[in-house]
Amino acid sequence: MMIETEYLAPRNIDQLFEGIRGRIGQVKFMAGCTNVLPSLRARAISPGLLVDLTGLEEMAHIRKVNRVISVGALTTMTALVSSEIIQKESPILASAARQLGNPLTRNRATIGGNLADASPAADMAPPLLALEATIHTAGPEGKGREIPLDRFFLGPNKTVLGEDEIITRITIPKPEDPWKGSHIKFGLRNAMAISVASVALMLEMKENVCRKARVALGSLSPTPIRAYLVEKELEDREITDEVLERCTVAVNQEISPISDIRGSADYRRQVAAVLLKRAIRQAHMGRK
Amino acid sequence: MKKQTIQITVNGEKHELDVELNALLINVLREELSLTGAKYACGNGQCGACTVLIDGESVLSCLTLAVAADGAEIVTIEGLAKPDGTLEPVQEAFLDNAAIQCGFCTPGMVIMGKELLDKNPLPTESEIREHIKGNLCRCTGYHSIVRAIKSCIK
């Protein structure tokens, strides 16, 4: 049986913060519920008050305004996959959304929820890190802030969000043309897989030379990370076998994988190297 | 446990129900409305046996709070056939292709099959298999289910 709880479904931001006043520490925000409900039912969490965010309709949007793509926190995976803007401008994001969970969970799982839950294996994090995303939040009394995603995660299931702070939207600068991306999620099965390792990267290619790189890794450290050492290896270099080998050395200096039921730390190190090379080659060969 | 009154339309019929705040939609459908087509199996969103349509979209009803479905239009497997009992083509296809063994996964599979064909009348086998990835079957090995959905392609 599920725990006892109260339930609030605010229609707007003001109602939300009015409703949680004085209840800080007891609140669990919910949207798609694909993680929250299993946690509640397993009694892993026991909030006194569930706050349903799905009434905040403004937070479900995908927009491109000038050079910025804005994705509302309540945007579902299904919406991301079928969005022409996302398919065209940031296909690595669509790739991650398409591989999260299964078609049923994708109809409900939200991008904000995936980030706020902050699993080290969060599917949406690596592409968003590679796209240099910014988290926009709202707090009580009109407070809110902008947090670069690479400063958002603190540890497994821990973020910088305050207990009375919600993600409202995520913005990414629209990738411009010489940039090419790739994304690989590696799991033990074709669906409903918590990734064993994942790589997302964006390369600014000038002919055969990589000018700049943004490389992000999931499930290989306590949080999703940018692999800055790998990026340095790629900067202003031609993509040769030698450079790729140096990248695999660099990646192992950045990650700190653990052994768990999905794989050993050693295995993850090996897989990280393989996926990294594969992803770099894929991006280099020109898929955006 | 506090209760809340919700209004849901299920298979075309309006219902006003008093539900506990922590009640799951799957249990409300099965126990309050006696619609036992959707099954409670894994209870944590991994098997798809609880699949229903909410506002036209397939959803795991075991991961949906009943209070969160207030105001929604829900279709369960019982609502697929016409009022006079005529089955949907995908339902006939499941019968014709021996795609039902124990029947536990069937309501979810049929709903997903219908949803796919409504959106994409010419799915490839790959697209069919992709669409039912959230629905587990322990009996058929999926082959007859895929064949049934495929047979609906004209």
Interface residues (C-beta under 8 A of the other chain):
Chain A: M2 I3 E4 T5 E6 Y7 A9 M30 C33 T34 L37 P38 R41 A42 L50 D52 T54 T78 G101 N102 P103 L104 T105 N107 R108 N190 A191 M192
Chain B: M1 K2 Q4 L21 N22 L24 G43 N44 G45 Q46 G48 T51 E57 S58 V59 L60 C62 L63 T64 L65 V67 A68 D70 M112 E130 H131 I132 K133 G134 N135
